């Protein structure tokens, strides 16, 4: 059994689950920490363990460009290369091909593109993406797909969905690493019928889990929720569901209420590098001058290493001086905060208080996010 539902909420679609992978069991709902190039920025693997991280993401596009498949293969896979023995999920690289590549040309077989780093030409399609993910040895591999922008005309969205389905089938047929799970990706933009069609066709192909792609790409919040609602009812109850690129607390809670189990986002590390802390009551600019003399922790009641040992005044001082330790401490806090948030969510589902907890979360966080 790949995925089991331990408890379902009686008033929403929220569920408490377990996802079994080759490198351990993941408790869901889960936030997965992004380690694009084989590292969660500023953190060591032992930091990830201490912050409650369960899954780390690597990215096929970036790892293909640097360090390349030969280096990762020589190391024995990404787990050994980066010193992380927990589960790893790899994105297929499709999103980066369409968002980062300097030049690209799409064919039925995939996409020929020039690296955003040095202009070197590469080709990435279902076969190449799955082969790279096999070399990486990730526990969960994503199929190669086309992520639609927002807004997107219906004709383009329909053509893209059919291409995504052909690529999904080709991805499923490629060789995989031992024990590697493969997830399909539902696309369709803001068009409910295209979302349903894509979901139903992916289920016919048969995958270990299903992602809802093409969200958190600039669309209004309600469009994001609608994309989830248009997809989830047509996905199996006994498979995990994953919304890609989402890491805002109240939005994750709303998506869990709609039946989602997994999330990822660069938010916690990215905003830490800009001096912002994620707290249970919204985001706080720790770099602001008003914290210069504040002797409290970054977040009252937080048990992370940063909050147990250092003050807002000290962290602000480090950030103002461009000291690397400031970025590291704030990253530790942010990663811990989101992982702790998901643990609180799991506790609420287990205790039958998820609906009340979700509403309280929205009230506490939306004023500042």
N, C-alpha and C positions, 0 to 999 in steps of 0.2 A: 504494500500500500504506500503510495507516494504522499498522499494528503488525507488527513482525517479531521473531521469536524468534532471537536470535543463538546461544544455547547453552542446553541443558537439562541440569539436574543428573541424574546417573545413579541416585541413591539417593532423591531426593525429587521433588516437583513444581516445585521452584525453577527459575526460568529467567531468563536475561539477555536483555533485550529493548530495542527502540527504538520509541518512539512518535513519529510524525511529525505535527506540528501546523503551523498557518499562521504561527506565530511561533517556530519552531525545533523541533529534535529533542530528545526527552527520553530519557535513558538510564534504564532500569528494571532492578531495583526502585528506586522513588523515593519520598521523603517530600516532600510538597507543603506549603509554608509558608502558613499561614492569614493572609490580609489582608482580613478581613471587610468593612471599610468602605473598601477601596481602599488600605490600608496595613497592612503587617506591623508591629504595634505597636512603636514606638521605633526602627524601622530605616528607612533610606533605601534606594532601589533599588540604589545602589552598594554598600551593606552586604550586600544579598542576593547580589549577584554575588560578592563577596569570601568569603562564607560557603558558596558552592557551591550556592545555591538554583537550582532549575531551573524550578519552577512555583509561581505564587502563586494562592491562592484568593480569590475575591470572593463575596459572598453576595447573592443576588437580593432577599431580604426586606429586609435592612438598607439596601441601596443604593436600593431602591424608596422606602423611607421617607425616607432622607437620603443623597444630596442630591436624589434623584428622577431620573426618566428624562430630563427636559428638560435638566438641567444636564450629565449625562453625554453626551447626544446633541450638545449645543452644543460640548463639548470634543473631539468626534470619537471617542468610545468610551473605555473604561476604561484601555486601554494609554496613551493620550496624557494622560488626566486625571491618572493617578498616576505617569507618567514611567517606566513599566516596559515594556521591549520584548520580554520573554520570554513564554512561554505563560501563559495565565490559564485557570483552571477556575472555573466558577460553580456553586454549589449552587443548587437550584431555589427554595429558600425554604420548602419544605414542612415541614422539621423545625422551623424557627423559628415558623411559623404555629401548629404544634401545641404548642410548648413555651413560647413567649414571649407570644403574643397574650393580652390581658386577657380578651377575649370572642371566641368564634368560633362559627360555624354552618356545618356542612358540607352541601353539596348535591352533586348529580351533576356540576355544572359546576366546583366548586372550593370555596373557603372564604371566607366573609365574616368579617372580624375587625376588632378595634379595636387600633390601634397600642399597643405597650407603652410608647411614649414619651409620647404626649399624648392617647391615646384616639381619635384620628381614625380614621374607618372606611375600610377598604380591602377590595378583593376580589382574591383570588389563586387562579388555577386554572391548568390546563395552558396555555391560550391566553395569559393574562396573564404567567405566568412565562416562557414561551418568548419572548414579545415583549420583555420586559425584558432577557432574556439576549441577544437579538438587538441591542438598543440598546447594551448593555454591550460587545458584540463579543468575548466570550470565545472562546477556542480550543476549549474543551470545555464544553458545556452539559449539565446534568443534567435528566432528566425530572422533572415534578412528581409527588410520591408522598406516601403517608402512612407516617410512621415509627412503628412500633408501640412501646409501652412494654414494660418488663419488670417484672413478669410480665404475661402477656396470655392470656386464655382463648381456646381454639381457635376458637370460633364467631366471635368478634370478629376474630381473625387471618385466618380464611378470608374473611370479608366484606371486610376491608381489602385483602387480596391482589387480589381481583377488582376493587376500586375502583382500586388502583394500576395494574393492567394496562390498564384502560380509559383512565386518565389518561396512561399511557405511550404508548398508541397515538395519543391526541389530541396529545400533545407531539411525537411523531415527524412528524405531518402538518402542524405549524405551520411558517411560514417561519423560516429560520435566517440568520444572518450568513454572508457569504462565507467558505468554508473551515471553518465551525464544525462540530466533531464533536459528536455527541449520544450520551450514555451512558444506558442503562436501569438500573434499580435493583431488585435482587432483595430482596423482603420475604418474610415468613412466620414471623417470631418463632422459637420453638424447635422448630417442627414441620417435620421433614425433608421430608415429602411436600408440604407447602405451598411450601417452598423450591424443591423440584424442579419443581413445577408452575409456579411463577412464573418460574423460570429458563427453562424450555422454552418458555413462551408469549412471553417477551421475545425469545428467539432467533428465533421465528417472525416477530415484528414486524421485527426486524433493526436492530441498533444498532452504532455504531462501537466501543463498549466497554461493559462491564457492571460495576456497583458492587454490593457486598453491603452492604445497609443494615440498620438495626435492630440493630446490634451496638454494643458499648461504650456501652450505655445502662443500666448497672447490673447486668448479668447476670454470673454467675460466669465465670471465664476459660474453663473447659471448654465452656460453652455457646457462647461466642464461636467457639471453634475448630470446634465441631460445626456451627454455622451456615455457616461457610466450607466445611467438608467436604461439607455437604449441597447446596451451590450450585455449587462449582467444576466438578465432573465434567460438569455439564450446560451449561456455557458453552463457546463456541468456543475452540479452541487459538490461533487467529490473531487474537484480540481481547484487549485489556488488561483486567485484573480489578482492581478497586479496593475496598478495605475502608475505609468512611467513618468518620472520627472516631477513628482509632487512631494513637497515637504513642509507646507504651511499647516500648523497644528489644527486649526478649526476645519480646514478643507479636508485633511486626512480623516478627521472624525466623521465628517459628513459622508465621505466616500465609504468608510467602514459601515456606516448605517445603511448604505446602498449595496453592501455585499462584497466589498473589496478587502483583501487580506494583506497586500504587500505594496510598499512605496519606496521610492528612492529620490534623492535630490542633492544638488551641490550646495544648497542654501546654508547649512550649518557651518561648513568650512569657508565658503565664499564670504559671507557677511562677517565672519570672525576676522578675516584679513582686512576688513574695512572698519574694524573697531566696534562692531555691534554684537550684543549678546541676545540670545533667545531666552526669554523667561516665560514662566507660566502666565504672566500678566502682560505679555506682549514684548516686542523688541525694544532694547534699551541701547542707546549710543553711549558706550562706556568711555569713548574717547572725548566726550563732551567736558568742557571746563568745569561744570558744576560738580563733578565727582572728584576734583583735585584733593579735597580734604576728607572724603568719605571713608570711614573706617569699617564699613559693612562689607559683606561679600558681594560678589557680582549678583547673586540672587539669594535672598533670604530663604533659609530652609533647604538649599541645595546641598547634596552630599558629594559633589564631584571634587576632585583633587584641588582644582582652582579655588572653589568656594570654601573648602575646609582650611586652606592655608594662606590665602592672600586676600587683600582688600581691593575695593574698587579703586581707591586712591593709587595703590601700587600698580594694578593692571593698567590704569589710565596712564600713569607715568611711563610704563614700558612702551605702550602704544605711541605716546607722544614723542618718544625718543627713537622710534623705529627699531626697538629691541625685539629680536626674534622670539624671546620668551613670552612677550605679551601676546603675540599671535598664537603661540602654542597653548598658553593657558586658556585663552578665550575659545580656541577650537575645542579643547578638552571639555570646557563647559557646554558649548553648544551641542556637541555630539552626545554628551551625557544627557542633556536636557531632552532631546528628541527621543533617545532610546528610553529614558525614564517615562516620557509622555506615553509611549506605546505600552510600557509595562502597566501604567495606570489605566490605560484603555482596556488592556486584557483583564485586569482586576475587576473593572466595572462590569464587563460582560460576564465574567464568572460569578459576580455577586448579584446579577440581575438589575443593576442600576445604570446601565449604559445610557439610556435616553436622558436621564437627569444629568449625568456626568457630561454628556455631549453639549447640552444647553448651557451648562455652567462654563464649559470650555469656550464656547462662542462669546459669552459675555465677558470673560476674563481677557481674551486675547485679541479680539477684533478691533478694539479702540486704537491699538498702536501698530497693528500689522499693515 
